Structures are given as structure tokens and as C-alpha cells.
Amino acid sequence: MGDSKPHKSEKSHTHDRYLDALILRALRQGGTVGVSGAELAQRLGVTRAAIWARIESLRELGFEIDANPHHGYRLISSPDVLLADDLIARLERVRTVGRDIVVFKETASTNDVADQLAHSGAVEGTVIFAEAQTRGRGRLGRRWFSPPGRGIWMSVILRPPFPPQQVTRLTLMSAVAARDAIQRVTGLSPAIKWPNDIVISGKKVAGILTEMTAEQERILHAIVGIGINVNITKQELPQWIRTIATSLQIELGHPVFRPSLAAELITQIDRWYHLLLENGFDRVIKEWQAHCTTIGKFVEIYSGSQKISGFAECVDNDGALLVRTGTGRVERIIGGDVTLEKQS
């Protein structure tokens, strides 16, 4: 996988990986009461020595775990680090998205890694995180600022039963899911800008990049990449994006605990993906349009050298934007840069 560097905790498909996740889940369920080593060992089918060894390993990763002869083990705090074991432990009932989680300390692009894994037969719903990307990108090949430990840079492998022309449905579904996750964790109420931006106070806080490998009639796999600026400060934002970008920390005035947001994001993508598969696109569109800043506005759209101006009326069943121009003609827009026209 090129220059990808797995986290110390990344032990995909090994017993240890799942054991750590099960221990963390049990400790969170135990709360302030605690869980004895004997109970953990019996519940998980391993020796008490194995439990002790895993507890020590988790402490090395930054988990504060208290050990008391009377109360057993208690989880006091968790590090603001994305670790596969911890994220698995935080998930409750996911059906597809989050069935496997891979975390890298650094990679060029999570979408590129996800594409390689998808071609190698990775299970649908596999989620790839990176603490940093060296060549993160947005739409149209644009560079995405992905500093270490400051955001959520992730990709999801999906295999929807859609024809290729409906792949934009995944982008809109993911925008709804990301907006939901941010609101549930932070209390903020982001808006959605067609086709792939999450914005707060008119500035971009998150973006979505959907790429696919397809045959003429079906999608073989789609990669949905999501980047969220979480704990980036104003000073850390590069000059070239300061006027158009923001972060959750900037908007809130304090940092956001990233593992909680990452787990909620997985949960919401899984929920909305199954709503899309089982109930069709209508529910997604209704939720998307309720939070979209583009619909009902006069817009200018640049697609390559072409410029289209008009009134953004709605989104069609494939996720394309329908814009009525000054001549009365309705243009169907699949992609491009959208800006709102200033009305005098």
C-alpha cells in the first residue's frame, strides 16, 4: 500500500485485535463499578494473564485504566487517537459499514488505499482511516489539507446494487450521514452545499469524494471518502483556504473528541445506507433538501470551461441538480463548482 504506515494497534483479522475491542467494550459497560480480571477472562475465553497483557498494551496506547483488587479494572479515560480496536468497541449495531476497520498512522490517500483493498476483495463496509494524508484530495483533483491528529480522514468501501449513473446517490447519502453525525456529537447544525460540501456559517468544514469502479450496467465498488476538519485551529489553516474553510473546533471554541465523532459517523453512514437500500432515494432526498443551501437559490455552476447560471430547483432521482436557466430551459448538472449568485 505504498507509503501507508499502519498504527501500532492495527492487527487486522487477528484474535488480539478483536480481544482488545472486546476488553474496551466490557470496560465501558462496567463504568465506575469496574470489571474483574477473572470475569473478563471467563467472558472472553482467555487467561487472566492474557487480559493483564492486553491491559498493559492498551495503557501503552494511551488508555488510562485503573486496577483495583476490590473493583477490578476501570477505564478512566481514552486517548484522542483513532484506533481500530477502540472504534470497534464504540460501535453498537452496525449492519454493513464498520464490519471491518483499518487505521493508518499516515497514508497518501485513504481513497487510494480503499480502492486497492476493494480490488483485493475487502468486505463491503470496510472503513479506512488515516491520522494524516500526504496526498489527500477533494473533487476535481484538488488538494485536501489533512494534518496529523486534527481531523477525520476516512473512506468506506460500498457495493450498492445501483447502475453507475446513480453513484451520486451515495454522495448525497453520505452528506446527510456526516451532517447528522456532526450535529449529534457537537450540537452544531451544519448545512449541505451541493454536491459534496458540509458547511457552517458559509465555510466548508467537511467534504465528500465518491469514486467508483464500474461495468456498463453495475457498480463493482464505490469508495466514499470523507474529510472533516475537526481540531484544526485558525492559525493552522493554510492561507489559501482560510477564507473558505473552518473546523469544528473553530466553530465551537473547544476541541472535539475525535473517536466519538468517528464512531458516530460510521453509525450514521450505516444507518442511512440501509435506509437508501431498503426505502429508496426519497427519504435521503427529503433529508438532504431540508438542510441544503443550494436548492431554491440562484446559482452559478462552473463545469470545466462551461458556466451555467440559473435557479436551483431540485435534485433528481440520480442525485443530479436541476437548474432552470434564464431562457427557461432546465439543465441537469452532474458535477461542478457551485456558487450562490448575489441578488441586487
N, C-alpha and C positions, 0 to 999 in steps of 0.2 A: 504494500500500500504506500509506496513511495516514502515520503519523509514523515509518515504518521508515526507518532510515538504513543503507545498505549499507556494509560495510567497504571500505577503500581497495582491497583485493585482489579485491573482488567484480566479476568481469568475465564474467558468465555467458555461455556459448556464444561466447566469443571465442577466437582462437588463442592469445593471450597467456596466458589463464588456464591452458589446458592445457599450454602451454610451461613455465610456472613449475612446475607439478606434475611434469612430466617431468624438469625440471632437478633439483628436490629429490629425486626418486626416484633419479636417477642418482648424485647426490652421496652419498646414504645408502648406496647399493650400493658406491660407491667407497671408503667407510670412511676409514681413515687413509692409504691409498695415494693417494687423490685421482684426479681425472679432468681431463684437459687440455681447454682450451677448444676445440682443434681436434677432439678426439674427441667432445665434446658437440655441436659444430656439425654434424659429419658424421652422428652418430647421430640427431639431431633434425631435420636437413634445413634448418638456418638458418645465417646467417653467424656468424663469431666475434664480430663487433661486436654482433649481436643477443644472443648469450649474455652478453657483458660487460654490456650494458644491463640484462638481466633480473637478473643477479647483483647489480648495484648497487641495483635496485629491491627485491630480497629483503633486502639489507642494511638498507635504509631501514625495512623492516618489522620488523627486529629479529633477523634471522638472522645469526649470526657465520660468515662464510665466508672462509677463508684462501686467498690466491692466491700461488702459488709457481712460479717459472719451471721448476723441476725436477719438482714434484709436481702442478702444475695447481691446480684448485680443490678445497678440502676443507671440508666442513660441520663446524664446530666445535660450534655449539650452536643451538638453536631457541628462539624466544620462547614463553612460556606464554600464547599468544593463539590463538584459534580462527580459522583462515584456510582458505578453501575449497581453495586450491592445496595447502597443507600436508596437509590431511586426505585429499585425493585421492591425494597422493603416499604416504601411510602405508597406504592400503588395498592389499591384495594381490588376492584373488579374490572379488569380490562379484558376485552374480548379479542382484540386484534393488535391494536397499537400498544407497544410496550411488552409484547411477548418475549422479545429479546432486546437488550440494551447494551450498547458498546460505547465506552467513553475513552477518548483520546486526550492526552495532555496537549498535543499540538498536531494539526494536520493542515494540508494545503487548503482543502475544501471538503466539508462534510458531504456535500452533494456528490463529489467525485468518489469518495470512499463508499458512499451508499450505492452508487451505480456499480462499482466493482463488486460489492457484496451481492447485489441483486443479480448480476450476471452469473455469480457463483452459486446461486440457488438459495440465498438467505430467505428465511421465512418472512412472509408478509407481516408488516407491523414492526419489523426491526427498526430501532431508533438509534441513530448515531449522534453522539455529542462530541464536541471538542472544546477544551478550555481556551484554545486560541486557534485562529486560522491564519496561515501565512498568505493565502491567496483566496480569501473569501470573496464571493461575488454576488451581485444582485442581478436584476434583469438587464438585458442588453449588454452583458459582459462587464457591467460597471463594478468597480472595486467596492468591497464592503469592509469597513473598519471593524476588526474583530480582536481587540486586545485581550490578553490573558486574564481570566478570572473576573471579567467585567460584564459579561453578557451571557446569553444563551444562544449558542450557535449549534443548530441541530438539523438533522434530515431524517425523514421517515420513508421507508420503502412500502409502497402500496401496489396492489394488483387489482384494481377495480374492473368490473365487467362492463366497461364503457368502450365505445368507439373512440378513436383518437381525437375527434373533433369536440368531444365533451371533457377533455382534460382540464379545461378552465374551471369546471365544477369543483375540482379538488383545491384549486387556489382559493376560491370563494369560501368553500367549506372550512379550509384552514384558517382563513382570516377571521371567520366567525368564532372558531375554536380559540384562536390566540387572543382575540378581544375578550372573550369570556374568561379565559384563564387569568389574564392581567387584571380584570375587574374583580374577580373573586379573591385574588391574593392581595391586591393593593388598595382596592376601593376606588381606584380611578375609573373613569368612564371614557375609554378611547373611542375614536371614530374610525371608520374604514374608508379609505380612498381607493377607488377602482384603479387597477385591478388587484394590487398586491400590497398596499401600504396600510399600516396601523398608525394613526396619528393622534397626538394630544396637543391641544392648543395650536393646531395647524402645522405642527412639526412632526417629522417621522420618528417613531420610536421602535418600529419593527417593520420588517419586510419579508415577503414570501417569494420564493423562486421555485416554480414547478417545472421539472424536466421529465421527459419520458422516452422510453424505447418502445416502439410500436410496429405492428404489421398494419396492413391496409384497413383491416376490419376491427382490430382489437389492440388494446394497450397491453404490452407484455409486462412492463412495470413502470411505475411513475415514482419519481423522487420529489418529495415536497421538502424544500429547505426553508427553515425559519430562522431569522436572526432577530434577537431582541436586545436592545441597548438597556441593560439593567442598571449596573452601578458605575457607569461612566460619568465622570464629573465634567462640568463646563470646560475646565482647563484641559482636560484630556481629549476633548473633541477636536479633531483636526480643523484647521481654519477653513478648509474647503467645504465642510459640512455644517459649520456652526449655525448658519442662518436657516438651515432646513431640517436639522436633526435635534433630537432631545433624548433623554433617558428617563427611566422610571425614578432613579434617584434624584435627578434634577427636578422633576415634577413634584416629587413627594417631600424633598428636603432631607431624606434619610435613606440609607441603603435598604435593599430588598434581599431577603434570604433566598438565594437562587435555587437551592434544591427543592424548596416548597413550590416555587413557580414552575420549575421543570416538571415536577410530578403532576401538577395541576394541568400543565399544557398537554402532557401525554394523555391524561384522563379525558380532557375535553376534545382532543383530536379523535380519540377512540369513540367517544360518545357521538360526536357529530358525523363521523364517518359512517357509523352504523345507522344513524338517522337518514343519511343520504342514501345508503344502500337499500334500506327497508321501506322508507317512506317517500322516496323520490326527492327531487330537487326543490320542490315548492317550499318546504319548511326551511331549508337553508336560505333560499332567496328571500323569504319573508324576513328572517332574522338579519340577513345581510343588509337589505334595503333599509331596515329600521335604524341602522347605525351608519349608513353610508353618507358621506359628504358630497358625493358626486351626483347622485340621482336628483333630478329636479333643479339642476343648476345649468347655467350657460358655461360651456367648456371649450377649451382649445386642446386638440389632441395632435401630437406630432408622432407620426409613424414613419421613420426613415426621413425622406425629404418631403413627405406629404403632410399637409396641415389641414385638419378638419375642424370647423367651428360650428357649434350648434347647441341645442338643448338636449341634455342627457335625460332621456325619457324613462328607460328601464333596462333591465338585463334580460336577455332571452334564455331559453331553456338549456343552451350550451354554455351560458356564462358570458356571452359577448355583450358589449354595451351598445345600446341602440341610441343613436344621436340624430335628432331632426335638424337638418341644416336650414339656412335662411331661405333656400329655394323650396322647402317643404319635403325634400327627399330624406328618407331615413337611411342613415349609414350604419352598417353593422361593424363594430370595431372589436377586433380580437386582441390587439395589444397596442401599446404606445404610451407616450408620456402625456398625462392629463394635467392641465392647469385650469383653475376656475377663472372665467373672464370677469373683469371688473366692470360692473354696470354703472353708467353715469346717471 
